[in-house]
Amino acid sequence: MADSEAVLSLKTQGTEKASQRFPCPGCGADMVFDPQGGLLKCPYCGRTAAMPEVTEDVREIPLDPYLVPGKGVFARLSENALEVDCSGCGSIVEFEPPEVAGDCPFCGAKIVAQPRAADPLISPEGILPFVITQKQAAESIRDWISTRPLAPNALKKTAQQGRAQGVYVPFWTFDSQTYSRYRGERGEHYWVTETYRDSEGRTQTRQVMKTRWYPASGSIRYFFNDVLVPGTTSVLPHRLDALEPWDLGEIRPYEPAYLSGFKAQRYQIDPGTGFEKAKGIMAGYIHSMVCRDIGGDVQRVHWIETDHSHKTFKHLLLPIWVSAYRYEGKVYQVVVNARTGEVQGDRPWSIWKILLLVLTIAAIAFAIYYYTQSQN
């Protein structure tokens, strides 16, 4: 029977959540979060315990106070959280004991700096727990590599030596009530008959589409909810985009116990910078809405001015498995969405394999040509 009766305390002090270690009721070792069971599990004797209950909801936080440097409310991830700087890529990684610093999950460099007590940060409001295990992630990465035949053979050996690391990466979500004013033109098509001479000098007629343009102006109101922006620069934006979708409907209120056995990256993009990125995303949707509002067959948009109000945000932690490896002095990175198993990454090309492929194709083409000629 699982030891769901095990007492796992959680204290809430203002906005800071503090956690104690989670000792196994059987052997006393530190328990870690188990993605498969969604509970705490002892890595030594296998006993389990239920996750601490969290009564708070995931809140929306007013953004304006955090746009002023030094303002806003900050706290540590937990009372036991440690953090360490990577000298290779500059990432700051936080973790809960008994987890250790080890290698940097993002660049594979050995972390030699001594861990220190984690500095205060904007506390996470929500967390999306791991469901893909380390074993499943490693298998997915090996399968991904096996489908890239032009990668060097040494890559497979190099990648197999590395261990995929589970990391919660920071994201922001932004809400905003927008009011947009615009000016543009509405284009309406019409057809006219034109005469022309064809290549043989004969007179022909054809229908040609023309467009009449009319001035247009107006305004659009729209409320944007949960515009997602990465808070990390350690994983390329297009790679994070390719890992989507994230099942944000399964976000849980932040609880430090989910970090047990995993790492969390400290955000590298602050809320103000993140909101500027979010406004760029919103602007694309607003442009599309303006075009629909102008109507007609085609549209020209000359000017849009948007006001933002009722701005709120959330700090979320989303789970990925990362395998960073070095090949001939260059760092390559493969990431796995720890909810869906989606794999994205990069890998080197083998010049020799490419050359062999070209020569093989050339040899086959020559053989076909020689056979054809000999038959003739």
Buried (B, 14 or more C-beta within 10 A) or exposed (E): EBBEEBEBEBEEEEEBBBBBBBBBBBEEBBBBBBBEEBBBBBEEEEBBBBBBEBEEEBEBBEBEEBEEEEEBEBBBBBBBBBBBBBEBBEBBBBBBEEBEBBBBBBBBBEBEEEBEEBEEBBBBBBBBBBBBBBEBBBEBBBEBBEEBEBBBEEBBEBBBEBEBBBBBBBBBBBBBBBEBBBBBBBBEEEEEEEEEEEEEEEEEEEEEEEEEBEEBEEEBEBEBEBBBBBBBBBBBEEBBEBBEEBEBEEBBBBBBBBBBBBBBBBBBBBBEBBBEBBBEBBBEBBBEBBBEBBEBEEBBBEEBEBEBEEBBBBBBBBBBBBBBBBBEEEBBBBBBBBBBBBBBBEBBEBEEBEEEEEEEEEEEEEEEEEEEEEEE
